[in-house]
Amino acid sequence: MGGRGLDPVVRGQGQERVDVLLDGIRVEGACPNRMDPPTSRLSAALAPLLEVRTSNQTLRWGPITGGQVIATTAEPSFNGAATTGHLTVGGSDNGNAKLINGSAAVGNKSAWLRLAGGYDEADDYEDGDGNEVRTAYKNAEARVDAAWKADNGFYIKGLVSRQEERDVKYAGSGMDAPKTDTDILRLELGAPVGNGDWNLLAWQADVDHIMDNFSLREATMKMLTASETETRGLRLTLDQSPDARTDWAIGADVETNNWHAERFGGASLDSLTSVLWPDVDRDRFGVFAERFYRVTPALKLGGGVRYDRVEMSAAASGKVFGSGMMAMSAADAYQSIYGTTSTDVADDNVSGFISSDWRLSPIQSMVVTASHSVRSPGVTERYIASWNNMDPSRRWVGNPALDTEKHHKLELALPGRSNGWHWRPAVWVDQVDDFVLRTRNQDQVSVYRNIDARLLGVEAQLGWSNGTWSTNSSLASVRGENRDDNKSLPQIPPVQFLQTLGWQRMGHAIEAEWVLARRQDRIDPQSGQDAGTSPGYGVFNLSGSHPLVDDLSVSWAVDNLFDNTWAPHVSRANTDPFNPEAVRVNEPGRTLRVALTARW
């Protein structure tokens, strides 16, 4: 959608179907148009390790419908010293981007305190044709975290962080975000018990967001949306390994969220034109249990079950916006579009999985996973109430009567490794009952309804390394079908292929990357989510890192070496209300990035 706010797509599914966890916690965004998805909260000061999960192998963080992205921040490593830290300074030519971040920690492996901060900014970049794309932003973060561990294994960890985003432009939206503030508190306790340990995690995350269409662009009719979200969570888990063949875990978690967003217009922005999120509360309580058992040295079985109670309500659904004959409320919008009058919802979701990992030979395994995952529709899917009295095509209305989404998934993978080679072919199917589809009705209003859908996928990975040279090939293909209407699902990526070739020696590393995508012509024009069919593309990237002197290194990258003009099929269509023609948001043209990092 722009230069910030990446919304990942995993196996053809994104947004609410991809759960992003930052060191075990969820941070809900505060923008109804997803200018601030959870990945925008990835630390600007400390780079986390990212793991992508595509199938249920644990239920402690909830069932996986599309995917989970797990971001984990490493603790400081002192290596016998009393202090440790880093400082990075860098930038890029395309968009004149700049960044600086650093950290400083004092202590040892039993007790430590760390201060960290980061700042990055960029101007609008140019695509491969030299056209400027509205993607400028400024982002700053400061954080303090600490930990203490007793001799008996009891530990306590804490985090306080503040993030400020300013003047963020979005080419794929009718508004920009001049201000977004995020405050996070996190507390974790744990200790050994029995043949394992227990863990208690509590968190609070508050996000305040402003978006408008006049601070960073010219507008004839000014609009401003003020929104906020509050998240509170608590999770308790117990992990045990009573013997060498058995692992089991149980746990419970509770999470409360509140979203509220109002849009204003008029010459002095004193006219309430929509209550986009009408003070929505969501309370979730969940419990899970799972067990893994090694039947033989070559066969491991696993399974788990989870129950979630989800209650949602919209306290301000009756709040009137507009005036005179045009006055209405969110509740009026729901009744007008769907004929529903109730905004209170209670879901009882039961999810589960079974898995098997069978070593067929010393070099080859077979992994089979079957799961049933239930997802409650999100706050926007159920309660968004963006209204325009003059033009129905500018209306966007959630559906409080949506049923929960049920995913029935089966995956077969054949991972293997031998003589420096590794491979993993996989096939999977996801049969979805009551898939939540955003589309347009006969009046061109953007609406939500339940359909039956099916997603099919094939993936393959083949790699080799001898310690100096390495190569990796990856192929992914997914097909999404709307089975009710016998047509394609929107926003499904095309066949993609990734080829890398790397070299490393004595701390130096260089990698070449070739990214290919096929043309995508399986779209759903009626939904309004696809900006038409998309052409195929090929993009070539180079990157490297090199030690200079003790504790000082340089890293560099040349993205889009041949300056191609390209955009992923799933990038946002331009939804500027004053330019109804859909325009795909292009990625940057040739970009040189360089950074210096000092570590001690």
Residue pairs with C-beta under 8 A, 6 or more apart in sequence:
1 7
1 34
1 35
1 170
1 171
1 172
1 173
1 571
1 572
1 585
2 35
2 134
2 135
2 137
2 168
2 169
2 170
2 171
2 172
2 173
2 585
3 95
3 122
3 124
3 125
3 135
3 136
3 137
3 168
3 169
4 40
4 135
4 137
4 139
4 165
4 168
5 34
5 35
5 36
5 37
5 39
5 40
5 168
5 170
6 37
6 39
6 40
7 14
7 15
7 18
7 34
7 37
7 39
8 14
8 18
8 20
8 39
8 52
8 67
8 69
9 18
9 491
9 493
9 570
10 17
10 18
10 52
10 54
10 66
10 67
10 69
11 54
11 66
11 67
11 428
11 430
11 455
11 457
11 478
12 66
12 455
12 457
12 478
12 480
12 489
12 491
12 492
12 493
13 65
13 66
13 67
13 455
14 66
14 491
14 570
15 34
15 37
15 378
16 375
16 377
16 378
16 380
16 381
16 436
17 65
17 66
17 67
17 375
18 66
18 67
18 68
18 69
19 26
19 61
19 62
19 64
19 67
19 68
19 69
20 26
20 37
20 38
20 39
20 68
20 69
20 71
21 61
21 68
21 69
21 70
21 71
22 38
22 41
22 42
22 48
22 71
22 184
23 48
23 71
23 72
23 73
23 159
23 186
24 61
24 188
24 201
24 235
25 184
25 186
25 201
25 203
25 205
25 233
26 38
26 205
26 231
26 233
26 255
27 38
27 41
27 182
27 184
27 205
27 207
27 231
28 38
28 205
28 207
28 229
28 231
28 257
28 259
29 35
29 36
29 37
29 38
29 40
29 207
29 209
29 229
30 36
30 180
30 207
30 208
30 209
30 227
30 228
30 229
30 259
30 261
31 177
31 180
31 209
31 211
31 227
32 225
32 227
32 261
32 276
32 277
32 380
32 384
32 386
33 173
33 175
33 211
35 168
35 170
35 173
35 175
35 177
35 180
35 209
35 211
36 165
36 177
36 180
36 182
36 207
36 209
39 69
40 165
41 163
41 182
41 184
42 48
42 71
43 73
43 116
43 118
43 141
43 143
43 161
44 99
44 101
44 118
44 119
44 120
44 139
44 140
44 141
44 163
45 101
45 102
45 103
45 116
45 117
45 118
45 141
45 142
45 143
46 73
46 74
46 101
46 103
46 116
46 143
48 71
48 72
48 73
48 74
49 71
49 72
49 73
49 74
50 69
50 70
50 71
51 69
51 70
51 72
52 67
52 68
52 69
52 70
53 64
53 67
53 68
53 69
53 70
54 64
54 67
54 411
54 428
55 64
55 353
55 369
55 371
55 409
55 411
55 428
56 63
56 64
56 304
56 351
56 353
56 355
56 369
56 371
56 373
56 409
57 302
57 353
57 355
57 369
58 249
58 290
58 304
59 288
59 290
59 304
59 305
59 306
59 351
59 352
59 353
60 235
60 237
60 249
60 251
60 288
60 290
61 68
61 70
62 286
62 306
62 308
63 306
63 349
63 351
63 353
63 371
63 373
63 374
63 375
63 407
64 371
64 373
65 373
65 375
65 405
65 407
75 112
75 147
76 84
76 85
76 103
76 105
76 107
76 112
76 114
77 84
78 84
78 105
78 107
78 108
78 109
78 112
81 600
82 106
82 107
82 108
83 104
83 105
83 106
83 600
84 104
84 105
84 599
84 600
85 102
85 103
85 104
85 105
85 599
85 600
86 102
86 103
86 597
86 598
86 599
86 600
87 100
87 101
87 102
87 597
87 598
88 99
88 100
88 101
88 102
88 595
88 596
88 597
88 598
89 99
89 100
89 595
89 596
90 98
90 99
90 100
90 555
90 593
90 594
90 595
90 596
91 97
91 98
91 99
91 593
91 594
91 595
92 122
92 591
92 592
92 593
92 594
93 591
93 592
94 125
94 126
94 588
94 589
94 590
94 591
94 592
95 122
95 123
95 124
95 125
95 126
95 135
95 136
95 588
95 591
96 122
96 123
97 120
97 121
97 122
97 123
97 593
98 120
98 121
98 122
99 118
99 119
99 120
99 121
99 595
100 118
100 119
100 120
101 116
101 117
101 118
101 119
101 120
102 116
102 117
102 118
103 114
103 115
103 116
103 117
104 114
104 115
104 116
105 112
105 113
105 114
105 115
106 112
106 113
106 114
107 113
109 149
110 148
110 149
111 146
111 147
111 148
111 149
112 146
112 147
113 144
113 145
113 146
114 144
114 145
114 146
115 143
115 144
116 141
116 142
116 143
116 144
116 145
117 140
117 141
117 142
117 143
118 139
118 140
118 141
119 138
119 139
119 140
119 141
120 138
120 139
121 136
121 137
121 138
121 139
122 135
122 136
122 137
123 136
124 132
124 133
124 134
124 135
124 136
124 169
125 132
125 133
125 135
125 588
125 589
125 591
126 132
126 133
126 588
126 589
127 133
127 565
127 586
127 587
127 588
127 589
128 560
128 563
128 564
128 565
128 566
128 586
128 589
128 590
129 565
129 586
129 589
130 589
131 586
133 171
133 585
133 586
133 588
134 169
134 170
134 171
134 176
134 217
135 169
135 170
135 171
136 167
136 168
136 169
136 216
137 165
137 166
137 167
137 168
137 169
138 165
138 166
138 167
138 168
139 163
139 164
139 165
139 166
139 168
140 163
140 164
140 165
140 166
141 161
141 162
141 163
141 164
142 161
142 162
143 159
143 160
143 161
143 162
144 159
144 160
144 161
145 157
145 158
145 159
145 160
146 157
146 158
147 155
147 156
147 157
147 158
148 155
148 156
149 155
152 191
152 192
153 191
153 192
153 197
154 189
154 190
154 191
155 188
155 189
155 190
155 191
156 187
156 188
156 189
157 186
157 187
157 188
157 189
158 186
158 187
158 188
159 184
159 185
159 186
159 187
160 184
160 185
160 186
161 182
161 183
161 184
162 181
162 182
162 183
162 184
163 180
163 181
163 182
163 184
164 179
164 180
164 181
164 182
165 177
165 179
165 180
165 181
166 178
166 179
167 176
167 178
167 215
167 216
168 176
168 177
168 178
168 180
169 176
169 216
169 217
170 176
170 177
171 574
171 583
171 585
172 571
172 572
172 573
172 574
172 575
172 585
173 211
173 572
173 575
173 576
174 213
174 575
174 576
174 577
174 578
175 211
175 212
175 213
175 223
175 225
176 211
176 212
176 213
176 215
176 216
176 217
177 209
177 210
177 211
178 210
178 211
178 212
178 215
178 216
179 208
179 209
179 210
180 207
180 208
180 209
180 210
181 207
181 208
181 209
182 205
182 206
182 207
183 204
183 205
183 206
183 207
184 203
184 204
184 205
185 203
185 204
185 205
186 201
186 202
186 203
186 204
187 201
187 202
187 203
188 199
188 200
188 201
188 202
189 199
189 200
189 201
190 197
190 198
190 199
190 200
191 197
191 198
193 238
194 240
194 242
195 240
195 241
195 242
196 238
196 239
196 240
196 241
197 238
197 239
198 236
198 237
198 238
198 239
199 235
199 236
199 237
199 238
199 239
200 234
200 235
200 236
201 233
201 234
201 235
201 236
202 233
202 234
202 235
203 231
203 232
203 233
203 234
204 230
204 231
204 232
204 233
205 230
205 231
206 228
206 229
206 230
206 231
207 228
207 229
208 227
208 228
209 225
209 226
209 227
209 228
210 224
210 225
210 226
210 227
211 224
211 225
211 227
212 222
212 223
212 224
212 225
213 219
213 222
213 223
213 224
214 222
214 223
214 224
219 578
220 578
221 265
222 265
222 266
222 267
222 269
223 263
223 264
223 265
223 273
224 263
224 264
224 265
224 269
225 261
225 262
225 263
225 264
225 276
226 261
226 262
226 264
227 259
227 260
227 261
227 262
227 276
227 277
228 259
228 260
228 261
229 257
229 258
229 259
229 260
230 256
230 257
230 258
231 255
231 256
231 257
232 255
232 256
232 257
233 253
233 254
233 255
233 256
234 253
234 254
234 255
235 251
235 252
235 253
236 251
236 252
236 253
237 249
237 250
237 251
238 249
238 250
238 251
239 247
239 248
239 249
240 247
240 248
240 249
241 247
242 248
244 294
245 293
245 294
245 295
246 291
246 292
246 293
246 294
247 291
247 292
247 293
248 289
248 290
248 291
248 292
249 288
249 289
249 290
249 291
250 287
250 288
250 289
250 290
251 287
251 288
252 285
252 286
252 287
252 288
253 284
253 285
253 286
254 283
254 284
254 285
254 286
255 283
255 284
256 281
256 282
256 283
256 284
257 280
257 281
257 282
257 283
257 284
257 379
258 279
258 280
258 281
258 282
259 277
259 279
259 280
259 282
259 379
259 383
260 277
260 278
260 279
260 280
260 316
261 275
261 276
261 277
262 272
262 274
262 275
262 276
262 321
263 272
263 273
263 274
263 275
263 276
263 386
264 270
264 271
264 272
264 273
265 271
265 273
266 273
271 323
272 321
272 322
273 321
273 322
273 387
274 321
274 385
274 386
274 387
275 316
275 317
275 319
275 321
275 329
275 330
275 385
276 384
276 385
276 386
277 379
277 380
277 383
277 384
277 385
278 314
278 315
278 316
278 317
278 319
278 329
278 330
278 331
278 343
278 383
278 385
279 314
279 315
279 316
279 319
280 312
280 313
280 314
280 315
280 379
280 382
280 383
281 311
281 312
281 313
281 314
281 315
282 310
282 311
282 312
282 379
283 310
283 311
283 312
284 308
284 309
284 310
284 311
285 308
285 309
286 306
286 307
286 308
286 309
287 306
287 307
288 304
288 305
288 306
288 307
289 304
289 305
289 306
290 302
290 303
290 304
290 305
291 302
291 303
291 304
292 300
292 301
292 302
293 300
293 301
293 302
294 300
295 301
297 359
298 358
298 359
298 360
299 356
299 357
299 358
299 359
300 356
300 357
300 358
301 354
301 355
301 356
302 353
302 354
302 355
302 356
302 357
303 352
303 353
303 354
303 355
304 352
304 353
305 350
305 351
305 352
306 350
306 351
306 352
307 348
307 349
307 350
307 351
308 347
308 348
308 349
308 351
308 374
308 376
309 346
309 347
309 348
309 349
310 345
310 346
310 347
310 349
310 376
311 344
311 345
311 346
311 347
312 344
312 345
312 346
312 376
312 379
312 382
312 383
313 343
313 344
313 345
314 330
314 331
314 343
314 383
314 400
316 330
317 329
317 330
317 331
317 334
317 343
317 383
317 385
318 329
318 330
318 331
319 329
319 330
320 327
320 328
320 329
321 327
321 328
321 329
321 387
322 328
322 387
322 389
326 389
328 336
328 387
330 343
330 383
330 385
331 341
331 343
333 385
333 387
333 395
333 397
334 340
334 341
334 343
334 385
334 397
334 398
334 399
334 400
335 341
337 395
337 397
337 399
337 441
337 445
337 447
338 397
338 399
338 400
338 401
338 447
340 399
340 400
340 401
342 400
342 401
343 383
343 400
345 376
345 382
345 400
347 374
347 376
347 404
349 374
349 375
349 376
349 404
350 372
350 374
351 371
351 372
351 373
351 374
352 371
352 372
353 369
353 370
353 371
353 372
353 373
354 369
354 370
354 371
355 367
355 368
355 369
355 370
356 366
356 367
356 368
356 369
357 365
357 366
357 367
358 365
358 366
358 367
358 368
359 365
360 366
363 416
363 417
363 418
364 414
364 415
364 416
365 414
365 415
365 416
366 412
366 413
366 414
367 411
367 412
367 413
367 414
367 415
368 410
368 411
368 412
368 413
369 409
369 410
369 411
370 409
370 410
370 411
371 407
371 408
371 409
372 406
372 407
372 408
372 409
373 406
373 407
373 409
374 404
374 405
374 406
374 407
375 404
375 405
375 407
376 404
376 405
377 399
377 402
377 404
377 405
377 436
377 448
379 398
380 398
381 398
381 399
381 402
381 436
381 438
381 448
382 398
382 399
382 400
382 402
382 448
383 398
383 400
384 396
384 397
384 398
385 397
385 398
386 394
386 395
386 396
386 397
387 395
387 397
388 394
388 395
392 443
392 444
392 445
393 440
393 443
393 444
393 445
393 580
394 577
395 445
395 446
396 445
396 446
397 445
397 446
397 447
398 448
399 447
399 448
399 449
402 434
402 436
402 448
402 449
402 450
403 434
403 450
404 434
405 432
405 433
405 434
405 435
405 436
405 450
406 432
406 433
406 434
407 430
407 431
407 432
408 430
408 431
408 432
408 433
409 428
409 429
409 430
409 431
410 428
410 429
411 426
411 427
411 428
412 426
412 427
412 428
413 424
413 425
413 426
414 423
414 424
414 425
414 426
415 422
415 423
415 424
416 422
416 423
416 424
417 423
420 464
420 465
420 466
421 462
421 463
421 464
422 461
422 462
422 463
422 464
423 460
423 461
423 462
423 463
424 459
424 460
424 461
425 459
425 460
425 461
426 457
426 458
426 459
426 460
427 457
427 458
427 459
428 456
428 457
428 459
429 454
429 455
429 456
429 457
430 454
430 455
430 456
430 457
431 454
432 452
432 453
432 454
432 455
433 452
434 450
434 451
434 452
435 450
435 451
435 452
435 453
435 482
435 489
436 448
436 449
436 450
437 448
437 449
437 450
437 451
437 453
437 482
437 489
437 490
437 527
438 446
438 447
438 448
438 490
438 527
438 528
438 529
439 446
439 447
439 448
439 449
439 490
439 524
439 526
439 527
439 528
439 529
440 446
440 447
440 526
440 527
440 528
441 447
446 528
451 482
451 483
451 484
451 485
452 483
452 484
453 480
453 481
453 482
453 483
453 489
454 480
454 481
454 483
455 478
455 479
455 480
455 481
455 489
455 492
456 478
456 479
456 481
457 476
457 477
457 478
457 479
458 475
458 476
458 477
459 474
459 475
459 476
459 477
460 473
460 474
460 475
461 472
461 473
461 474
461 475
462 472
462 473
463 470
463 471
463 472
463 473
464 470
464 471
464 472
465 471
468 503
468 504
468 505
469 501
469 502
469 503
470 500
470 501
470 502
470 503
470 504
471 499
471 500
471 501
471 502
472 498
472 499
472 500
473 497
473 498
473 499
473 500
474 497
474 498
474 499
475 495
475 496
475 497
475 498
476 493
476 495
476 496
477 495
477 496
478 492
478 493
479 492
479 522
480 488
480 489
480 492
480 522
481 487
481 488
481 489
482 488
482 489
482 524
487 524
488 522
488 523
488 524
489 524
490 523
490 524
490 527
490 529
490 530
491 529
491 530
491 569
491 570
492 520
492 522
492 569
492 570
493 517
493 520
493 568
493 569
493 570
494 517
494 518
494 519
494 520
494 534
494 536
494 569
495 517
495 518
496 515
496 516
496 517
496 518
497 515
497 516
497 517
498 513
498 514
498 515
498 516
499 513
499 514
499 516
500 511
500 512
500 513
500 514
501 511
501 512
502 509
502 510
502 511
502 512
503 509
503 510
503 511
504 510
506 547
507 546
507 547
507 553
508 544
508 545
508 546
508 547
509 544
509 545
509 546
510 542
510 543
510 544
511 542
511 543
511 544
512 540
512 541
512 542
513 540
513 541
513 542
513 543
514 538
514 539
514 540
514 541
515 537
515 538
515 539
515 540
515 541
516 536
516 537
516 538
517 536
517 537
517 538
517 568
517 569
518 536
519 533
519 534
519 535
519 536
520 533
520 534
520 569
521 533
523 530
523 532
523 533
524 530
525 532
528 573
529 573
530 569
530 573
531 571
531 572
531 573
531 574
531 582
531 583
531 584
532 582
532 584
534 567
534 568
534 569
534 584
537 564
537 566
537 567
538 564
539 559
539 560
539 562
539 564
539 566
539 587
540 560
540 561
540 562
541 557
541 558
541 559
541 560
541 561
542 557
542 558
542 561
543 555
543 556
543 557
543 558
544 555
544 556
544 557
545 553
545 554
545 555
545 556
546 553
546 554
546 555
547 553
548 554
551 598
551 599
551 600
552 596
552 597
552 598
552 599
553 596
553 597
553 599
554 594
554 595
554 596
554 597
555 594
555 595
555 597
556 592
556 593
556 594
556 595
557 591
557 592
557 593
558 590
558 591
558 592
558 593
559 588
559 590
559 591
559 593
560 566
560 587
560 588
560 589
560 590
560 591
561 590
562 590
563 589
563 590
564 589
565 586
565 589
566 586
566 587
567 584
567 585
567 586
567 587
568 587
571 584
571 585
571 587
572 585
573 582
573 583
573 584
573 585
574 581
574 582
574 583
574 584
574 585
